Amino acid sequence: MRYSIMTSRLMAYLADADESKVKAVYTLWEKEIENDQNFVLSDEQLQILDRERELHLSGKANPTAETFNPKLL
């Protein structure tokens, strides 16, 4: 099943679910949700993303090139 279909179905289900089901799902994902809210990129990481985005949009990106440096994350 495609990702977009899964997320759409989950959102629709949660929108109509009763309180106990929403609480149960939240309990399962609580730590992950809290960690996602604390996720912040540094200025250097944002600059790298901007550069990579511009290369991609201009058609000059080389997906086989080693432009990603995990040490910067």
Beta strands, then each sheet from edge to edge (+ up, - down):
end
